[in-house]
Amino acid sequence: MEPDSLPTEVILTHPRQSLGSVQLDWMPQPGNYLDLEGKTYAVLERSHRYQFKAGRYRLQKVALYVQTAKRPEEKTWVNGRWVIGDANCCYNAHSEIIRCAVNPEGPCDSCRFYEKLRVTTEELATEDYNY
């Protein structure tokens, strides 16, 4: 078995059920999107399963916990990663999984709660601000 092609079990979180096992040539991180059998899923969690063999542990299988999702149309690049929505809004969660608490479905451009940050995302990337 090639190390870049591990069996990956895809598990739907609600209702809890296995969607099957697939061979992936990439390692999805939480916040990534996965297309499987014509549906799109957001990766919530990734776990590794190891097997002790010949005196050492070897990665045997990966499990992805997912939920059905629609790929976001609005994304902002912040500190080396994509976040959903306009990260310049003070209500943005700066997350790959959720946009914000006041308007999680979006869009940001027509949101009545939109409030621009006093500090831009570019300044956040270069300074040590707590946001």
Secondary structure, 3 states (H helix, E strand, C coil): CCCCCCEEEEEECCCCEEEEEEECCCCCCCCCEEEECCEEEEEEEEEEEEEEECCEEEEEEEEEEEEECCCCCCEEEECCEEEECCCCECCECCCCCCCECCCCCCCCCCCCCCCECCCCHHHHHHCCCCC
